[in-house]
């Protein structure tokens, strides 16, 4: 661990130059970290830095690249989303170098990679009425994590979804399927299962707010539209502040 000294104040850094305490971040600290990276921050840099910080403090998770590009396009135009444009600002990568300067964590990619290890490590008990490790469905043997999410995503089909929903006390309707298919669309497009705030935001933009609002989603999935919905949709657990 190293430290950064600004105006006589010491700020602890990790071995790779990130703030240990995210609450220490200020624009002056961002400039100092950028200087260590060989960068002088311009308005274009600050556009991306502020966008990433706004996203992080809205959703409690840093945006992965595809979602970051989507937000850049919405706010600044598609021409700012090319790899050339982004790499010209952050030559070592916006997800690594950009987040370091912005004082937020590196974005977490595909949550299924270490899901089981993380769940077991922190000792989280199952929040679903499924099985601790596996169960039989038809002539298939289905493995699940303690959270109830599928270990092998390829095991999923609509019949299995109906079975899993019934275990959760849910009879799937057309409205449920709209949400489940949207969750799967987002996962296979962006590589993450969206937490509820992201689900409401993007689903509302694409499908309208009649179904994609907080009350409607929780009526469909009382155990949480992201947490419970991801299990039934055959996806990894969401990341971040899941169902608040």
C-alpha positions as CSV (number, residue, x, y, z in Angstrom):
1,X,0.0,0.0,0.0
2,X,1.2,3.5,-0.8
3,X,-0.2,7.0,-0.2
4,X,-0.9,10.2,-1.9
5,X,-0.1,13.6,-0.3
6,X,-2.1,16.6,-1.3
7,X,-1.8,19.9,0.6
8,X,-0.2,18.1,3.5
9,X,-3.0,15.5,3.7
10,X,-2.2,11.8,3.3
11,X,-4.6,9.5,1.4
12,X,-4.1,5.7,1.5
13,X,-3.8,4.0,-1.9
14,X,-3.9,0.3,-2.8
15,X,-1.0,-1.4,-4.4
16,X,-2.3,-0.4,-7.9
17,X,-2.9,3.2,-6.9
18,X,-6.6,3.2,-6.1
19,X,-8.1,5.0,-3.1
20,X,-8.6,2.8,-0.2
21,X,-11.5,4.9,1.1
22,X,-13.8,6.0,-1.8
23,X,-15.1,8.8,0.5
24,X,-11.7,10.5,0.3
25,X,-12.2,11.3,-3.4
26,X,-12.2,14.9,-4.6
27,X,-11.5,16.4,-8.0
28,X,-8.0,17.4,-6.8
29,X,-7.3,13.8,-5.9
30,X,-8.5,12.7,-9.3
31,X,-6.1,15.2,-10.9
32,X,-3.3,13.9,-8.8
33,X,-4.0,10.3,-9.6
34,X,-4.4,11.2,-13.3
35,X,-1.0,13.0,-13.2
36,X,0.6,9.8,-11.8
37,X,-1.0,8.0,-14.8
38,X,0.6,10.6,-17.2
39,X,-2.8,12.3,-18.0
40,X,-3.9,15.9,-17.8
41,X,-7.7,15.9,-17.4
42,X,-9.7,17.7,-19.9
43,X,-13.5,18.5,-20.1
44,X,-13.9,15.2,-22.1
45,X,-12.2,13.3,-19.3
46,X,-14.5,14.9,-16.8
47,X,-17.6,14.0,-18.8
48,X,-16.7,10.3,-18.5
49,X,-15.5,10.5,-14.9
50,X,-18.6,12.3,-13.7
51,X,-20.8,9.9,-15.7
52,X,-19.2,6.9,-14.1
53,X,-19.4,8.4,-10.6
54,X,-23.1,9.2,-11.1
55,X,-23.8,5.7,-12.3
56,X,-21.9,4.2,-9.4
57,X,-23.6,6.2,-6.7
58,X,-27.0,5.6,-8.3
59,X,-26.7,1.9,-8.7
60,X,-23.9,1.0,-6.2
61,X,-22.0,-0.7,-9.0
62,X,-19.6,0.6,-11.6
63,X,-20.9,0.3,-15.2
64,X,-19.4,-2.5,-17.3
65,X,-18.2,-1.4,-20.8
66,X,-21.4,-2.0,-22.7
67,X,-23.5,-0.2,-20.2
68,X,-21.0,2.6,-20.0
69,X,-21.1,3.1,-23.8
70,X,-24.9,3.1,-23.7
71,X,-24.8,5.9,-21.1
72,X,-22.2,7.9,-23.0
73,X,-24.2,7.6,-26.2
74,X,-27.4,8.8,-24.4
75,X,-25.6,11.8,-22.9
76,X,-22.9,12.8,-25.3
77,X,-23.7,11.1,-28.6
78,X,-22.7,7.9,-30.3
79,X,-19.4,9.4,-31.7
80,X,-18.0,9.4,-28.1
81,X,-18.6,5.7,-27.7
82,X,-16.0,4.3,-30.1
83,X,-13.1,2.4,-28.7
84,X,-10.8,5.0,-30.4
85,X,-12.5,7.9,-28.7
86,X,-12.6,6.3,-25.2
87,X,-9.0,4.9,-25.5
88,X,-7.7,8.3,-26.5
89,X,-8.9,9.6,-23.1
90,X,-7.8,6.6,-21.0
91,X,-5.0,4.7,-22.8
92,X,-4.8,2.1,-20.1
93,X,-8.5,1.4,-20.4
94,X,-11.5,3.3,-19.0
95,X,-12.6,0.4,-16.9
96,X,-9.2,0.2,-15.1
97,X,-7.6,3.6,-15.5
98,X,-10.8,5.6,-15.7
99,X,-12.4,4.1,-12.6
100,X,-9.1,4.6,-10.7
101,X,-9.2,8.3,-11.4
102,X,-13.0,8.5,-10.8
103,X,-12.5,6.9,-7.3
104,X,-14.8,4.0,-7.9
105,X,-14.3,0.2,-8.0
106,X,-13.3,-1.7,-11.1
107,X,-16.6,-2.9,-12.8
108,X,-17.5,-6.5,-11.9
109,X,-18.0,-8.7,-14.9
110,X,-20.1,-11.9,-15.3
111,X,-21.2,-12.7,-11.7
112,X,-21.4,-16.4,-12.4
113,X,-17.6,-16.8,-12.5
114,X,-17.0,-16.7,-8.7
115,X,-20.6,-16.9,-7.5
116,X,-20.4,-20.1,-5.6
117,X,-17.1,-19.3,-4.0
118,X,-18.4,-15.9,-2.9
119,X,-21.6,-17.3,-1.5
120,X,-19.9,-20.0,0.5
121,X,-17.1,-17.7,1.7
122,X,-19.5,-15.2,3.3
123,X,-21.7,-18.0,4.6
124,X,-24.9,-16.8,3.0
125,X,-27.7,-19.2,3.5
126,X,-30.2,-20.0,0.8
127,X,-32.9,-17.4,0.4
128,X,-34.9,-19.6,-1.9
129,X,-37.0,-22.7,-1.2
130,X,-34.9,-24.7,-3.7
131,X,-32.3,-27.2,-2.8
132,X,-28.9,-26.7,-1.2
133,X,-26.9,-28.1,-4.1
134,X,-29.0,-29.9,-6.7
135,X,-32.3,-31.5,-7.7
136,X,-33.9,-33.8,-10.3
137,X,-36.2,-32.5,-12.9
138,X,-37.6,-35.0,-15.4
139,X,-34.7,-37.1,-16.5
140,X,-32.2,-34.3,-15.7
141,X,-30.0,-33.6,-12.7
142,X,-29.9,-29.8,-12.1
143,X,-27.2,-28.2,-10.0
144,X,-27.9,-24.9,-8.2
145,X,-25.9,-22.6,-5.9
146,X,-27.0,-22.0,-2.4
147,X,-28.8,-18.9,-3.6
148,X,-30.9,-21.1,-5.9
149,X,-29.4,-19.9,-9.1
150,X,-28.4,-22.4,-11.8
151,X,-24.8,-23.5,-11.9
152,X,-25.1,-24.4,-15.6
153,X,-27.1,-21.8,-17.5
154,X,-27.6,-24.2,-20.4
155,X,-29.9,-26.3,-18.1
156,X,-32.6,-23.6,-18.3
157,X,-35.7,-23.9,-20.4
158,X,-39.2,-22.6,-20.0
159,X,-40.4,-25.9,-18.4
160,X,-37.7,-25.6,-15.8
161,X,-38.6,-22.0,-15.2
162,X,-42.3,-23.0,-14.5
163,X,-41.1,-25.7,-12.1
164,X,-38.7,-23.3,-10.2
165,X,-41.4,-20.7,-10.1
166,X,-43.9,-23.1,-8.5
167,X,-41.3,-23.9,-5.9
168,X,-41.3,-20.2,-5.1
169,X,-45.1,-20.2,-4.9
170,X,-45.5,-18.4,-8.3
171,X,-47.7,-19.4,-11.2
172,X,-46.2,-17.7,-14.2
173,X,-48.4,-15.4,-16.2
174,X,-47.7,-13.5,-19.4
175,X,-46.6,-10.5,-17.2
176,X,-44.1,-12.7,-15.5
177,X,-42.7,-13.9,-18.8
178,X,-42.2,-10.3,-20.0
179,X,-39.9,-9.7,-17.0
180,X,-38.1,-13.1,-17.3
181,X,-37.4,-12.6,-21.0
182,X,-36.2,-9.1,-20.4
183,X,-33.9,-10.2,-17.7
184,X,-32.5,-12.9,-20.1
185,X,-32.2,-10.3,-22.9
186,X,-30.2,-7.9,-20.7
187,X,-27.9,-10.7,-19.4
188,X,-27.0,-12.1,-22.9
189,X,-26.6,-8.6,-24.3
190,X,-24.6,-7.0,-21.5
191,X,-23.2,-10.0,-19.5
192,X,-24.8,-9.1,-16.2
193,X,-28.0,-9.7,-14.4
194,X,-29.4,-6.3,-13.6
195,X,-30.2,-5.2,-10.1
196,X,-33.7,-3.8,-9.6
197,X,-32.8,-0.1,-10.2
198,X,-31.2,-0.9,-13.5
199,X,-34.0,-3.3,-14.4
200,X,-36.7,-0.6,-13.8
201,X,-34.7,2.1,-15.6
202,X,-33.9,0.2,-18.8
203,X,-37.1,-1.9,-19.0
204,X,-39.1,1.3,-18.5
205,X,-37.3,3.0,-21.4
206,X,-37.9,0.0,-23.7
207,X,-41.2,-1.4,-22.6
208,X,-42.9,1.4,-20.8
209,X,-43.6,1.8,-17.1
210,X,-47.0,0.0,-16.8
211,X,-45.2,-3.2,-15.8
212,X,-41.7,-1.9,-15.2
213,X,-42.3,0.0,-12.0
214,X,-41.5,-0.9,-8.5
215,X,-44.9,-2.0,-7.3
216,X,-45.8,-4.0,-10.4
217,X,-42.5,-5.9,-10.4
218,X,-42.8,-6.8,-6.7
219,X,-46.3,-8.0,-7.1
220,X,-45.0,-10.4,-9.7
221,X,-41.9,-11.4,-7.8
222,X,-42.4,-10.8,-4.1
223,X,-39.0,-12.2,-3.3
224,X,-37.4,-9.4,-5.4
225,X,-37.6,-8.9,-9.2
226,X,-33.8,-9.2,-9.5
227,X,-33.1,-11.8,-6.9
228,X,-36.1,-14.1,-7.4
229,X,-36.5,-13.3,-11.0
230,X,-32.9,-14.2,-11.8
231,X,-33.4,-17.7,-10.2
232,X,-36.5,-18.4,-12.3
233,X,-34.9,-16.9,-15.4
234,X,-31.9,-19.2,-15.1
235,X,-29.4,-16.5,-14.6
236,X,-26.6,-15.7,-12.1
237,X,-27.4,-13.7,-9.1
238,X,-27.4,-9.9,-9.6
239,X,-24.6,-7.8,-8.3
240,X,-24.6,-4.6,-6.2
241,X,-27.5,-3.4,-4.1
242,X,-29.9,-6.0,-5.6
243,X,-33.5,-5.4,-4.6
244,X,-33.6,-2.1,-2.8
